[in-house]
Amino acid sequence: MDAFVPVASSAVGYDGEDRISALHDDLLRIIISLLPVKDAVRTSTFASRWRHLWRSTPLFLSDDDLLPSAVTRILAGHPGPFSVVEISRCRFASHDHELTEWPRLLAAKGVHHLLLANSIDESTVDDSVSLPADILRCASLRELFLGGFSAFPDTAGLPRGPDVFPHLHQLGTVMMTISDWDLDYILACSPVLQTFIFGHSTTPNLLHLRSQSLRCVTLWNSMVDEVALLDAPLLERLFLLEAPRGGDGNTVMLNIPCASNLRALGYLEPRFHSLHIGDNVIKPGTMPTPSTVVPGIKILACKVNFGVLHEVKMLVAFLRCFPNIDTLHVESLTEPTGRSHAKFWEEVFTIECIKSHVKKIVVHEYRGDQSELEFLQFIVASAHELRTLSVLISKHTFTNLANTAEMTNILGTLLGVPWRRDCKMTVLGPEFQNEQSILKASDLTVDDPFDW
């Protein structure tokens, strides 16, 4: 117990008694579980009583400051379970044995949370490695994050069923390829899976989602030609971050034939997304009918270049598809040109969500262009239920906080004086811009994942 004496002896009135050893084994296990894994292992050398404690304590294993050989010894020497295992600093191209051994050991040790990422060396010509299928034998997993591998394990010929991943509720793949067959396998074998994340990954060209448990799907800069909600009755959130684009560079088809529970959607980009609702292709001028609307959507996020009339028209068409939006985020991609589309906005027919439902609108990356102002003027004149209008200034146009006060006065003047008393307008500087986060987008406890 000498390792604890210096800390204890500095306390006022310390009488030399070893109070830590007097604690119950259950409390000591909690203490050990909170220690870095190297220190947790060292507790077994304190006294004979401690030798069994670390082996009977669920551990948090991270390869920070550990050599691959040390990770192997700990995985082999501890009977499990491991509450968390995070291995992200190993270049598996140089450690073939560990890559073969670790998934087998993890499958036998009851790991709950697993992060396994191949540390790619950019100076190496070919650092790609395949992930062994043994990783699919970890039936105890609740959360699984994989990254940097050439491909998801080949599931052809493997047995399917809900007992493969009976507890898995979150899965993320980053910088790896997953085929349509393997995607279908993982969804079929994960009966309680709630969150699926594709980050910088090559997904099936046709991402057809079939799951009775999924609540959130996030695509982050992933190549795909079509996203279709074929059978996902519980899906609440669908995020397309950093504009996933088709493999041939064309637009991505977003097909929502049935989405009764979908509440948050974004970012829709007219440049890259073709929206299909049922058998209807949404185009400029598409008017709302029972077959062209998704009434459940409450939060919508779009990215629009207001200087391009076609994108402005598509924004209006998108908004008409979601009549019950109460929160709207619009990120401006506009390069200041001074172009005016005032005549278009004057002739726009009623947009139901803007007129009767939207209570909060956030304009991100505002640059002060005439086309952006015309959109805001339309909103102020049309949104009768609007209570909060937030304008976040782009760092590319305004570089200091002094501009926010100036812009507040300018916008207040241009949008109407006196300003509506029932609506609060806020102009914020660039430091308030929302940093898109794959984890925030997938966090179901966050009410508005697009907020700053």
C-alpha positions as CSV (number, residue, x, y, z in Angstrom):
1,M,0.0,0.0,0.0
2,D,3.0,2.3,-0.1
3,A,1.7,3.8,-3.4
4,F,-1.1,5.5,-1.5
5,V,0.9,6.6,1.6
6,P,2.3,9.9,0.2
7,V,-1.2,11.1,-0.6
8,A,-2.7,10.0,2.6
9,S,0.2,11.3,4.8
10,S,-0.2,14.8,3.5
11,A,-3.7,15.0,4.9
12,V,-4.2,16.9,8.2
13,G,-4.3,14.5,11.1
14,Y,-3.2,11.4,9.2
15,D,-2.4,8.7,11.8
16,G,-0.7,6.2,9.6
17,E,-3.7,3.8,9.5
18,D,-4.3,2.1,6.1
19,R,-7.9,3.1,5.6
20,I,-8.0,2.1,1.9
21,S,-7.3,-1.5,2.7
22,A,-10.2,-1.4,5.2
23,L,-12.7,-0.7,2.4
24,H,-15.0,-3.5,1.1
25,D,-13.9,-5.4,-2.0
26,D,-16.8,-3.9,-4.0
27,L,-15.6,-0.3,-3.3
28,L,-12.0,-1.3,-4.1
29,R,-13.1,-2.7,-7.5
30,I,-14.8,0.6,-8.3
31,I,-11.6,2.4,-7.5
32,I,-9.6,0.0,-9.7
33,S,-12.1,0.4,-12.5
34,L,-11.4,4.2,-12.5
35,L,-7.6,3.8,-12.7
36,P,-5.6,3.8,-16.0
37,V,-5.2,0.2,-16.9
38,K,-1.4,0.2,-16.1
39,D,-2.2,1.4,-12.6
40,A,-5.0,-1.1,-12.2
41,V,-2.6,-3.9,-13.0
42,R,-0.1,-2.6,-10.5
43,T,-2.6,-2.8,-7.7
44,S,-2.1,-6.6,-7.7
45,T,1.4,-6.2,-6.3
46,F,0.3,-4.3,-3.2
47,A,-0.7,-7.3,-1.1
48,S,-2.1,-10.8,-1.4
49,R,-5.6,-9.4,-0.9
50,W,-5.3,-7.2,-4.0
51,R,-4.1,-9.9,-6.4
52,H,-7.6,-11.1,-7.3
53,L,-9.2,-7.7,-7.3
54,W,-8.1,-6.3,-10.7
55,R,-8.9,-9.7,-12.3
56,S,-12.5,-9.4,-11.0
57,T,-12.9,-5.8,-12.0
58,P,-14.4,-4.7,-15.3
59,L,-11.6,-2.6,-16.8
60,F,-11.3,0.4,-19.1
61,L,-8.5,-0.5,-21.5
62,S,-7.0,2.1,-23.7
63,D,-3.8,1.7,-25.7
64,D,-2.6,5.2,-24.8
65,D,1.0,4.8,-23.7
66,L,0.8,1.0,-24.1
67,L,2.7,-1.1,-26.6
68,P,0.8,-3.7,-28.6
69,S,2.5,-6.5,-26.7
70,A,1.2,-5.0,-23.4
71,V,-2.3,-4.8,-24.7
72,T,-2.1,-8.5,-25.7
73,R,-0.9,-9.4,-22.2
74,I,-3.7,-7.5,-20.5
75,L,-6.4,-9.0,-22.8
76,A,-5.0,-12.5,-22.3
77,G,-4.4,-12.1,-18.5
78,H,-7.7,-10.6,-17.5
79,P,-10.7,-12.9,-17.5
80,G,-13.1,-10.1,-18.3
81,P,-15.5,-8.5,-18.7
82,F,-14.0,-5.3,-20.1
83,S,-16.4,-2.4,-19.9
84,V,-14.5,-0.3,-22.4
85,V,-11.7,-1.2,-24.9
86,E,-10.3,1.6,-27.1
87,I,-7.4,0.7,-29.4
88,S,-6.6,3.5,-31.8
89,R,-2.8,4.0,-31.9
90,C,-1.7,0.8,-33.5
91,R,-0.7,0.5,-37.2
92,F,-2.1,-3.0,-37.8
93,A,-0.2,-3.2,-41.1
94,S,2.9,-3.7,-38.9
95,H,1.2,-6.0,-36.3
96,D,-0.6,-8.8,-38.2
97,H,-0.4,-11.0,-35.1
98,E,-2.2,-8.5,-32.9
99,L,-4.9,-7.9,-35.4
100,T,-5.6,-11.7,-35.5
101,E,-5.3,-12.2,-31.8
102,W,-7.2,-9.2,-30.3
103,P,-10.7,-9.8,-31.9
104,R,-10.5,-13.4,-30.7
105,L,-9.6,-12.3,-27.2
106,L,-12.3,-9.6,-27.2
107,A,-14.9,-12.0,-28.3
108,A,-14.2,-14.2,-25.3
109,K,-13.9,-11.4,-22.7
110,G,-17.4,-9.8,-22.7
111,V,-16.4,-6.3,-24.0
112,H,-19.3,-3.8,-23.9
113,H,-17.8,-0.7,-25.6
114,L,-15.2,-1.3,-28.4
115,L,-13.3,1.2,-30.5
116,L,-10.9,-0.4,-32.9
117,A,-9.2,1.9,-35.3
118,N,-6.2,1.3,-37.6
119,S,-3.7,4.2,-37.2
120,I,-2.8,4.9,-40.9
121,D,0.7,6.2,-41.7
122,E,0.3,8.6,-44.6
123,S,3.9,8.1,-45.5
124,T,3.2,4.4,-46.2
125,V,2.2,3.5,-49.7
126,D,-0.3,0.8,-48.6
127,D,-1.5,0.8,-45.0
128,S,-4.8,-1.0,-45.8
129,V,-5.7,-4.0,-43.7
130,S,-8.7,-6.3,-43.5
131,L,-10.7,-6.6,-40.3
132,P,-11.0,-10.2,-39.2
133,A,-14.5,-11.7,-38.9
134,D,-13.8,-12.7,-35.3
135,I,-14.9,-9.2,-34.4
136,L,-18.5,-10.3,-35.3
137,R,-18.3,-12.9,-32.4
138,C,-18.4,-10.2,-29.7
139,A,-22.0,-10.9,-28.7
140,S,-21.7,-8.8,-25.6
141,L,-21.1,-5.5,-27.5
142,R,-23.3,-2.5,-26.8
143,E,-21.3,0.0,-28.8
144,L,-18.9,-0.7,-31.7
145,F,-16.8,1.8,-33.6
146,L,-14.5,0.7,-36.4
147,G,-12.2,2.8,-38.5
148,G,-9.3,2.8,-40.9
149,F,-9.7,-0.7,-42.2
150,S,-10.1,-1.5,-45.9
151,A,-13.4,-3.2,-45.5
152,F,-16.0,-4.5,-43.0
153,P,-15.6,-8.2,-42.5
154,D,-17.1,-10.4,-45.1
155,T,-20.3,-11.9,-43.7
156,A,-21.1,-14.2,-46.6
157,G,-21.8,-17.6,-45.2
158,L,-22.0,-16.5,-41.6
159,P,-25.1,-17.5,-39.6
160,R,-27.7,-14.7,-39.2
161,G,-30.0,-14.0,-36.3
162,P,-30.7,-11.7,-33.4
163,D,-28.3,-13.5,-31.2
164,V,-25.2,-12.3,-33.1
165,F,-25.4,-8.8,-31.6
166,P,-28.3,-9.0,-29.2
167,H,-27.2,-5.9,-27.2
168,L,-25.7,-3.6,-29.8
169,H,-27.4,-0.2,-29.9
170,Q,-24.7,1.9,-31.6
171,L,-22.5,1.2,-34.5
172,G,-20.1,3.5,-36.3
173,T,-17.7,2.9,-39.3
174,V,-15.2,5.5,-40.4
175,M,-12.9,5.3,-43.4
176,M,-13.8,1.8,-44.5
177,T,-16.0,0.1,-47.0
178,I,-19.2,-1.8,-46.2
179,S,-21.1,-3.7,-48.9
180,D,-24.9,-3.9,-49.3
181,W,-24.8,-7.5,-48.2
182,D,-22.8,-6.8,-45.1
183,L,-25.0,-3.8,-44.2
184,D,-28.1,-6.0,-44.5
185,Y,-26.4,-8.6,-42.3
186,I,-25.6,-6.2,-39.5
187,L,-29.1,-4.7,-39.5
188,A,-30.7,-8.1,-39.5
189,C,-28.4,-9.3,-36.6
190,S,-28.8,-6.3,-34.4
191,P,-32.4,-6.3,-33.0
192,V,-31.9,-3.3,-30.7
193,L,-29.6,-1.2,-32.9
194,Q,-30.6,2.5,-32.5
195,T,-27.8,4.5,-34.1
196,F,-25.8,3.8,-37.2
197,I,-22.9,6.1,-38.3
198,F,-21.1,6.1,-41.6
199,G,-18.1,8.5,-41.6
200,H,-16.0,9.0,-44.6
201,S,-16.9,5.5,-45.6
202,T,-17.8,3.9,-48.9
203,T,-21.3,2.5,-48.4
204,P,-23.5,0.6,-50.8
205,N,-24.5,2.6,-53.9
206,L,-28.1,2.0,-52.8
207,L,-28.4,2.5,-49.1
208,H,-31.7,0.8,-48.4
209,L,-32.5,1.0,-44.7
210,R,-34.5,-1.9,-43.2
211,S,-34.6,-2.0,-39.4
212,Q,-37.3,-2.3,-36.8
213,S,-35.1,-0.6,-34.2
214,L,-33.1,2.2,-35.9
215,R,-33.7,5.7,-34.6
216,C,-30.8,7.6,-36.0
217,V,-28.7,7.3,-39.2
218,T,-25.8,9.6,-40.0
219,L,-23.9,9.8,-43.2
220,W,-20.7,11.9,-43.0
221,N,-19.1,12.6,-46.3
222,S,-19.9,9.1,-47.6
223,M,-20.4,8.2,-51.2
224,V,-23.8,6.9,-52.0
225,D,-26.3,7.2,-54.9
226,E,-29.5,6.6,-53.1
227,V,-30.7,6.7,-49.5
228,A,-34.1,5.0,-49.1
229,L,-36.2,4.5,-45.9
230,L,-37.8,1.2,-47.1
231,D,-38.7,-0.2,-43.7
232,A,-37.5,1.8,-40.7
233,P,-40.7,2.7,-38.8
234,L,-38.8,4.0,-35.7
235,L,-36.3,6.2,-37.5
236,E,-36.4,9.7,-35.9
237,R,-33.3,11.4,-37.4
238,L,-31.6,11.2,-40.8
239,F,-28.4,13.3,-41.2
240,L,-26.5,13.9,-44.5
241,L,-23.5,15.8,-43.3
242,E,-20.8,17.2,-45.6
243,A,-22.9,16.4,-48.7
244,P,-22.5,12.7,-49.4
245,R,-22.4,12.5,-53.2
246,G,-23.0,9.8,-55.7
247,G,-20.0,7.7,-56.8
248,D,-20.2,9.3,-60.3
249,G,-20.5,12.8,-58.9
250,N,-24.2,13.1,-59.7
251,T,-27.0,14.0,-57.2
252,V,-28.0,11.7,-54.4
253,M,-31.6,10.4,-54.4
254,L,-33.3,10.7,-51.0
255,N,-36.3,8.5,-51.0
256,I,-38.8,8.8,-48.2
257,P,-41.7,6.5,-49.1
258,C,-42.8,6.0,-45.5
259,A,-41.4,7.9,-42.6
260,S,-44.1,8.3,-40.0
261,N,-41.7,8.8,-37.1
262,L,-39.1,10.9,-38.8
263,R,-38.6,14.2,-36.9
264,A,-35.2,15.7,-37.9
265,L,-33.7,15.8,-41.4
266,G,-30.7,17.6,-42.8
267,Y,-28.7,18.9,-44.5
268,L,-30.7,19.0,-47.7
269,E,-28.7,20.6,-50.5
270,P,-30.4,21.4,-53.8
271,R,-27.1,21.0,-55.6
272,F,-26.6,17.4,-54.5
273,H,-29.9,16.0,-53.3
274,S,-33.0,14.8,-55.3
275,L,-35.9,14.4,-52.9
276,H,-38.4,11.7,-53.6
277,I,-41.5,11.2,-51.5
278,G,-43.3,8.0,-52.4
279,D,-43.5,8.0,-56.2
280,N,-43.2,11.8,-56.4
281,V,-40.0,13.6,-57.4
282,I,-39.9,17.0,-55.8
283,K,-39.2,19.8,-58.3
284,P,-39.5,23.6,-58.4
285,G,-43.2,24.4,-58.4
286,T,-44.2,21.1,-56.7
287,M,-47.3,21.9,-54.7
288,P,-48.2,20.1,-51.5
289,T,-50.6,17.1,-51.7
290,P,-51.1,14.2,-49.3
291,S,-48.7,12.2,-51.3
292,T,-45.9,14.9,-51.4
293,V,-45.6,15.8,-47.7
294,V,-44.0,14.3,-44.7
295,P,-46.0,15.8,-41.8
296,G,-43.8,14.4,-38.9
297,I,-40.7,16.5,-39.6
298,K,-40.2,19.1,-36.9
299,I,-36.5,20.1,-37.5
300,L,-35.2,20.7,-41.0
301,A,-31.7,21.9,-42.0
302,C,-30.8,23.0,-45.6
303,K,-27.7,24.4,-47.3
304,V,-28.5,26.9,-50.1
305,N,-26.7,29.3,-52.4
306,F,-29.2,32.1,-52.4
307,G,-27.4,33.6,-55.4
308,V,-28.6,30.7,-57.6
309,L,-32.3,31.0,-58.5
310,H,-32.7,27.2,-59.1
311,E,-31.5,26.5,-55.5
312,V,-33.8,29.1,-54.1
313,K,-36.8,27.5,-55.9
314,M,-35.8,24.1,-54.7
315,L,-35.6,25.4,-51.1
316,V,-39.2,26.6,-51.4
317,A,-40.2,23.2,-52.9
318,F,-38.5,21.4,-50.0
319,L,-40.2,23.5,-47.4
320,R,-43.6,22.8,-48.9
321,C,-42.9,19.1,-48.3
322,F,-42.7,19.5,-44.5
323,P,-45.7,21.5,-43.4
324,N,-45.2,21.1,-39.6
325,I,-41.6,22.3,-39.2
326,D,-41.1,24.4,-36.0
327,T,-37.3,24.8,-36.3
328,L,-35.5,25.7,-39.5
329,H,-31.8,25.9,-40.0
330,V,-30.5,27.4,-43.3
331,E,-26.8,27.6,-44.0
332,S,-25.9,30.1,-46.7
333,L,-23.4,29.0,-49.3
334,T,-23.7,32.3,-51.1
335,E,-20.8,34.2,-52.5
336,P,-21.7,37.9,-52.4
337,T,-22.8,38.9,-55.9
338,G,-25.5,41.5,-55.3
339,R,-28.0,39.4,-57.3
340,S,-31.6,40.0,-56.6
341,H,-34.5,37.5,-56.6
342,A,-37.0,39.9,-55.0
343,K,-39.6,39.3,-57.8
344,F,-39.5,35.6,-57.1
345,W,-40.1,36.0,-53.4
346,E,-42.9,38.5,-54.1
347,E,-44.7,35.8,-56.2
348,V,-44.2,32.8,-53.8
349,F,-47.5,31.2,-52.8
350,T,-48.1,30.4,-49.2
351,I,-45.6,28.0,-47.5
352,E,-47.6,26.3,-44.8
353,C,-44.7,25.6,-42.4
354,I,-43.5,29.2,-42.6
355,K,-46.9,30.8,-42.3
356,S,-48.3,28.7,-39.4
357,H,-45.7,26.6,-37.6
358,V,-42.1,27.8,-37.6
359,K,-41.1,29.3,-34.3
360,K,-37.3,29.3,-34.6
361,I,-35.1,30.1,-37.6
362,V,-31.3,30.1,-37.6
363,V,-29.4,31.4,-40.6
364,H,-25.8,30.1,-40.6
365,E,-22.9,31.7,-42.4
366,Y,-24.7,34.9,-43.3
367,R,-22.6,37.1,-45.6
368,G,-24.8,40.1,-46.0
369,D,-25.6,39.5,-49.7
370,Q,-28.7,41.0,-51.2
371,S,-30.1,37.6,-52.0
372,E,-29.8,36.5,-48.4
373,L,-31.5,39.7,-47.2
374,E,-34.5,39.0,-49.5
375,F,-34.9,35.6,-48.0
376,L,-35.0,37.1,-44.5
377,Q,-37.5,39.8,-45.6
378,F,-39.7,37.1,-46.9
379,I,-39.4,35.2,-43.6
380,V,-40.2,38.2,-41.4
381,A,-43.2,39.1,-43.5
382,S,-44.6,35.5,-43.7
383,A,-43.7,33.7,-40.5
384,H,-46.6,34.7,-38.2
385,E,-45.6,32.3,-35.4
386,L,-41.9,33.1,-35.5
387,R,-40.5,33.8,-32.0
388,T,-36.7,33.5,-32.5
389,L,-34.6,34.6,-35.5
390,S,-30.9,34.1,-35.1
391,V,-28.4,35.2,-37.7
392,L,-24.9,33.8,-37.4
393,I,-22.3,35.9,-39.3
394,S,-19.8,34.2,-41.6
395,K,-16.2,34.6,-40.6
396,H,-15.4,35.0,-44.3
397,T,-17.2,38.3,-44.3
398,F,-17.1,39.7,-40.8
399,T,-14.1,39.3,-38.6
400,N,-14.8,41.0,-35.3
401,L,-17.5,41.3,-32.7
402,A,-18.0,45.0,-33.4
403,N,-19.7,43.9,-36.6
404,T,-22.5,42.1,-34.8
405,A,-23.9,45.3,-33.2
406,E,-23.6,47.0,-36.6
407,M,-25.3,44.2,-38.4
408,T,-28.1,44.1,-35.8
409,N,-28.9,47.7,-36.5
410,I,-28.6,47.2,-40.3
411,L,-30.9,44.1,-40.2
412,G,-33.4,45.7,-37.9
413,T,-33.6,48.7,-40.3
414,L,-33.9,46.6,-43.5
415,L,-36.3,44.0,-42.1
416,G,-38.7,46.6,-40.6
417,V,-38.8,49.2,-37.8
418,P,-40.1,49.0,-35.2
419,W,-39.0,45.3,-34.9
420,R,-41.7,42.8,-34.1
421,R,-42.2,42.7,-30.4
422,D,-43.3,39.0,-30.5
423,C,-40.0,37.9,-32.1
424,K,-36.5,38.1,-30.8
425,M,-33.8,38.7,-33.4
426,T,-30.1,38.0,-32.4
427,V,-27.0,38.6,-34.5
428,L,-24.0,36.5,-33.4
429,G,-20.4,36.6,-34.4
430,P,-18.5,33.8,-36.2
431,E,-17.4,32.2,-33.0
432,F,-21.0,31.0,-32.5
433,Q,-21.0,29.1,-35.8
434,N,-22.0,25.4,-35.3
435,E,-19.2,22.9,-35.7
436,Q,-20.8,19.9,-37.4
437,S,-20.1,16.9,-35.1
438,I,-20.9,13.3,-36.1
439,L,-21.3,12.4,-32.4
440,K,-23.6,15.4,-31.6
441,A,-25.7,14.6,-34.7
442,S,-26.1,11.0,-33.4
443,D,-26.8,11.9,-29.8
444,L,-30.5,11.3,-29.3
445,T,-30.4,13.3,-26.0
446,V,-29.7,16.5,-27.9
447,D,-32.9,18.2,-28.7
448,D,-31.7,20.2,-31.7
449,P,-28.6,18.6,-33.2
450,F,-28.1,21.5,-35.7
451,D,-28.0,24.2,-33.0
452,W,-24.8,25.9,-32.0
